[in-house]
């Protein structure tokens, strides 16, 4: 019999070991680690596990709030920049005073181009970090929409996150499920073509 690797199986074995040492002291005398010591370790682990679960949930919620706040800030910044562009009549020297520059000649009705080279940078038990390249053509980009679907599902894509940079961490993903991910670029004119698809089982 091999020592288990999965946490639930380790906990189950710890419980059986504690019960066995307590119930049959005559069969296992002078154990170098007593049942009481094992139970103390198990109680401590359970507390740490519960705390980790709470912190993970808080982290996931904090990430959602952070992303929403970032999108709001970006919208506000773009409003202020448009105002400055109007006041300066697009003069590059004045716009550089606020860390900006003259707008490139581009139709405001251009859809964004296709997001390229979507890839998985890192992944964990219930999270994944995606990264991609900005479109090489098309209109300016307001945000990126990250979508996911189950490989064994009905094929429908669902929105799972919005980013303004070309990467995104998605926490709180279901473990043991085969997912597919794609990303599209968006602006006020609409949505560009979806990126390539990446697959992962977390």
C-alpha positions in Angstrom: 0.0 0.0 0.0 1.3 3.4 -1.0 1.1 6.6 1.2 -1.7 8.8 -0.4 -0.9 12.0 -2.2 -4.3 13.7 -2.2 -5.3 15.7 0.8 -8.7 14.1 1.4 -7.1 10.7 1.4 -4.3 11.8 3.8 -6.9 13.1 6.2 -8.9 9.9 6.0 -5.8 7.9 6.7 -4.9 10.2 9.6 -8.4 9.6 11.1 -8.1 5.8 10.7 -4.6 5.9 12.2 -5.7 7.8 15.2 -8.7 5.5 15.8 -6.6 2.4 15.3 -3.9 3.4 17.8 -6.5 4.3 20.3 -8.6 1.2 19.9 -5.8 -1.3 19.7 -3.0 -0.1 22.0 -2.0 -3.7 22.7 -1.3 -4.3 19.0 0.8 -1.1 18.6 2.5 -0.3 21.9 5.0 2.5 22.3 4.2 4.3 19.1 6.8 7.1 18.6 3.8 9.4 17.7 0.8 9.0 19.9 -2.8 9.1 18.9 -3.2 12.3 20.9 -0.2 13.9 19.1 -1.7 12.9 15.7 -5.1 14.3 16.6 -3.4 17.6 17.7 -1.7 17.8 14.3 -5.0 16.9 12.5 -6.9 19.6 14.4 -4.2 22.1 13.5 -4.3 21.1 9.8 -8.1 21.4 9.7 -7.9 24.9 11.1 -5.3 25.9 8.5 -7.3 24.4 5.7 -10.5 26.2 6.8 -8.5 29.5 7.0 -7.1 28.9 3.5 -10.5 28.3 2.1 -11.8 31.6 3.6 -8.7 33.5 2.3 -9.1 32.0 -1.1 -12.7 33.0 -1.3 -11.8 36.5 -0.1 -9.0 36.7 -2.7 -11.3 35.6 -5.5 -13.8 38.3 -4.5 -11.1 40.9 -4.1 -9.9 40.1 -7.7 -13.3 40.6 -9.1 -13.7 44.0 -7.3 -10.2 45.0 -8.4 -11.0 44.2 -12.0 -14.2 46.2 -11.8 -12.5 49.1 -10.2 -9.7 49.0 -12.9 -12.3 49.1 -15.7 -14.0 52.1 -14.0 -10.7 53.9 -13.6 -9.8 53.2 -17.3 -13.1 54.6 -18.4 -12.6 57.8 -16.3 -9.0 58.2 -17.6 -10.2 57.9 -21.2 -12.9 60.5 -20.6 -10.3 62.9 -19.2 -7.9 62.2 -22.1 -10.6 62.8 -24.7 -11.4 66.1 -23.0 -7.7 67.1 -23.1 -7.5 66.1 -26.7 -10.4 68.3 -27.6 -8.9 71.3 -25.6 -5.5 70.9 -27.2 -6.9 70.2 -30.7 -4.7 67.1 -30.7 -1.4 69.0 -30.3 1.2 66.5 -29.3 3.3 68.9 -27.2 0.4 69.8 -24.9 -0.8 66.2 -24.6 2.7 65.1 -23.5 2.2 67.3 -20.4 -0.3 64.6 -19.2 1.7 61.7 -20.3 -0.3 61.3 -23.5 0.3 61.9 -27.2 -1.4 62.8 -30.4 -4.0 60.4 -31.6 -3.2 58.2 -34.5 -5.3 58.7 -37.6 -7.9 56.0 -37.3 -11.6 55.6 -38.0 -13.6 55.6 -34.8 -15.8 52.9 -36.3 -13.0 50.4 -36.7 -13.6 47.1 -34.8 -10.6 45.8 -32.9 -8.4 43.2 -34.7 -8.0 39.6 -33.6 -6.3 38.8 -30.3 -3.2 36.6 -31.0 -1.2 33.9 -29.3 -3.5 33.2 -26.4 -1.5 30.9 -24.0 -1.5 29.5 -20.5 1.3 31.1 -18.4 0.6 29.2 -15.2 -2.1 27.2 -13.6 -3.0 25.7 -10.2 -5.6 23.5 -8.6 -8.4 25.9 -9.3 -6.9 28.9 -11.0 -5.3 29.8 -14.4 -3.2 32.7 -15.6 -3.8 33.6 -19.3 -1.7 35.8 -21.5 -2.1 37.0 -25.1 -0.8 39.4 -27.7 -2.6 42.6 -28.6 -4.2 42.8 -32.1 -1.8 44.0 -34.8 -4.5 45.9 -36.6 -8.0 47.3 -36.2 -9.5 50.0 -34.0 -8.4 51.0 -30.5 -9.1 48.6 -27.6 -11.2 49.5 -24.6 -11.0 46.0 -22.9 -10.5 42.3 -23.4 -13.3 39.8 -22.8 -12.2 36.4 -21.5 -14.6 33.6 -22.3 -14.8 29.9 -21.2 -16.7 26.8 -22.1 -16.7 23.2 -21.0 -15.3 20.8 -23.5 -18.1 18.3 -22.6 -20.8 21.0 -22.6 -23.2 22.5 -25.1 -20.5 24.5 -26.8 -21.8 27.9 -25.4 -19.1 30.4 -24.4 -19.7 32.3 -21.1 -17.9 35.5 -20.1 -15.6 34.9 -17.1 -13.6 38.1 -16.9 -12.8 41.5 -18.4 -9.2 42.9 -18.5 -7.6 46.0 -19.8 -4.1 44.5 -20.0 -3.1 41.5 -22.1 -3.2 39.0 -19.3 -5.7 37.8 -16.7 -5.7 35.6 -13.6 -8.9 33.6 -13.2 -9.3 32.2 -9.7 -12.1 30.0 -8.4 -12.2 27.6 -11.4 -13.8 24.2 -11.0 -11.1 21.5 -10.5 -11.0 18.4 -12.6 -13.0 19.8 -15.5 -11.7 20.2 -19.0 -12.2 23.9 -20.1 -11.5 25.9 -23.2 -10.7 29.6 -23.1 -10.7 32.3 -25.7 -10.3 36.1 -25.7 -11.8 38.9 -27.8 -10.9 42.6 -28.0 -13.7 45.2 -27.5 -14.3 48.8 -28.1 -17.4 51.0 -28.5 -17.9 49.8 -32.0 -18.1 46.1 -31.0 -16.1 43.0 -30.6 -13.2 41.7 -32.7 -12.6 38.2 -33.9 -11.9 35.6 -31.1 -8.4 34.5 -30.4 -7.1 30.9 -30.7 -8.5 28.5 -28.1 -6.4 27.1 -25.3 -7.4 24.0 -23.2 -6.7 23.2 -19.6 -7.8 20.7 -16.9 -7.1 22.3 -13.5 
